[in-house]
């Protein structure tokens, strides 16, 4: 099956349809992995310009059969080639026989252009060469004897190149012997169906003799120490015979012996501490020893926030000082030259804070002065950063003095750094406190501790535990808080660590971790991604740290890396496994060394950097260009980039870029680029604000600068109804649909249904088949559902406060294949009311935009369940400055409106819709 060129493994439905459309002949076909059933396949067949998809399902005995039209007896086959061969005959239940296979494109193993792999966490060039060669093994099997001799010479030459750059030159000598004399024998054995690689095993055993002896020595010492702490009554274990195999007796079993020894060392090391502890505890109790009591060090008290003062302008020219005392919960206004405050406002009297969009340094404070009378005052700060610091302190004051048992708002820190395989400096203070270049934290808020720290690194040569403890100690020094570890996930030298404040530890649940390799042939972990997901009370979070392919010309490869990670990371609720990864979480943060470069001559880049003309560079940034073309990171957001490119600096300083790299193959140019990025994507109508995005300027151990971003994120708690259940039947909330219209990018004519998922539903629901269908425009299918064929959904709780935080996930699935044509997310908050509201949204599948959906719906809430409360983040709003109000006048502020501006680093698209499906909605031909 692996050799069959028509088997395309795990390509998506969209890609399969594009390949068939390109082939263009009736009877063209291919087979891919099923997206809906594990271990099953999908047979895709082109007929009359439409793609027909049939499921190939295995039975309990592993026999394969095609689900075809009713009335045709299903046939069973042992292998896919047998099945395909049978269906090349007519009258087998398919719309047409399988006539023309669409061949799979040959994949050429990619090697990184920048030569980063040799430094990645101690995995050297030799591993890359051997594994890269292994990835090509299937192509060698049919080679001639002359060809195999040529292969041996190529491998030996490649090995010679590694000897000078590898400390393992002695080991390489054994491998050279194997490549010169024995690799051909293993190739010949493979051709005859014997995959044991007997000669390679012999060479490895010979090369590992010293390792055998070293492990025997270590193992003997560990066993001796373990016996010291064995119970006295137990007989001593007989001495273990140490055998190091000789080359004459080497066999695959010798390799297994070596692995067993390594496993034994691992077991002894992990169990020794417990054994010693148990033995000492038994000694204490047996001899009634009194150990001196050691008082545990009390946890360090959280540093109280100092009182902060801000110089502001009031009115046209008057100067004043705003003093914020977070601990006492007051804001004092003192006019210049006056010793005493003119007015002191308690935090519970502050009603609203309005940020002006047109003047980034201006804010309006609305507060209660007298009963039934509110006052508004405008203040202009020296700059936007000071205004943001003031707003953050007021937000912190509101949180600290609220009477809520669970938080509405938390702060999240995200950091990414390619460490360049060198140890970090003693202090990471600038990185962990968001100071340096770009949009950074003001000094008044830099040391305010965040609720969650998520730190991703690449080319990190430190041990896992060593790195985690270093981060915890750094935060403890800076914040006087002993942060708890939520998760650590590593893939070679790619690491992600999640730390939370101790008081939040109980709020974290459903922690999942995952990793994906995207290195050479997708088998090496020098490139790839690690991810962590969890619930914070009722809000789901996902974090992905990745290291993508390097090299200016590898844009397509990076896009493919992103797609592979998106498809393969196993995170979040398993029930949502069929949904696009970007839709499974309330908030998803994606960061790392994305390695996208600038498409500009290096001297022009350096000139723009010197003048701080970043907009000109962002216009040729590969990541921005690929996002505009909807190739990657669809509907993600990124903060404004106002800091210089973070790669490739001269190590030891940040004064100059080392854009020239000398390699054995010649000089390589690595243009300065924003390789290190932080992006995010959140469900609609949720609260997330990026407060900082920048890089450090004083951490110089790597050729990359560390990057940071901080976020203010709205969260929900596990809702507890305020109204006690009565004896009668509980009133129900209803989610009702009037109609849904969908346009999907597909060449199929399949009937479809809609699946509805939500945490507010007891179980997933599904609609009936679509009631209308048309495909007037080639490549697009238009589907419609009337109210009669759409289910009425009843949430588990009918309260308005609860439903306002909920979201619905919808998936459009084919009736024949049960595979998704696209998924979307709808916020219920704006749909609540007695009148139906219109919604319109994009459809996604496996990272691609596959269509659009719109319709009419309403969420009806019982009258006695309509009470709600203002969230802590809703008292801050944004407003354009239309007219200048008179100072100190009563005002009725607008209802809070949270708007997130589009980052300047990603220009606005020319039209509102980028997918042709939307023009069908608007009636454009």
Beta strands, then each sheet from edge to edge (+ up, - down):
strand 1: 28-33
strand 2: 41-47
strand 3: 50-58
strand 4: 64-66
strand 5: 100-101
strand 6: 308-314
strand 7: 318-325
strand 8: 330-335
strand 9: 343-346
strand 10: 350-356
strand 11: 362-370
strand 12: 373-381
strand 13: 409-418
strand 14: 437-439
strand 15: 452-458
strand 16: 484-491
strand 17: 494-500
strand 18: 508-517
strand 19: 528-536
strand 20: 539-547
strand 21: 587-593
strand 22: 637-638
strand 23: 660-663
strand 24: 666-669
strand 25: 676-682
strand 26: 688-695
strand 27: 707-714
strand 28: 734-745
strand 29: 752-757
strand 30: 765-766
strand 31: 772-774
strand 32: 780-786
strand 33: 807-814
strand 34: 820-827
strand 35: 837-845
strand 36: 848-860
strand 37: 876-879
sheet 1: 4+ 3- 2+ 1- 5-
sheet 2: 9+ 8- 7+ 6- 12+ 11- 10+ 37+
sheet 3: 14+ 26- 27+ 13- 15- 17+ 16-
sheet 4: 18+ 19- 20+ 21+ 25- 22+
sheet 5: 23+ 24-
sheet 6: 31+ 32- 28+ 36- 35+
sheet 7: 30+ 29- 33+ 34-
end
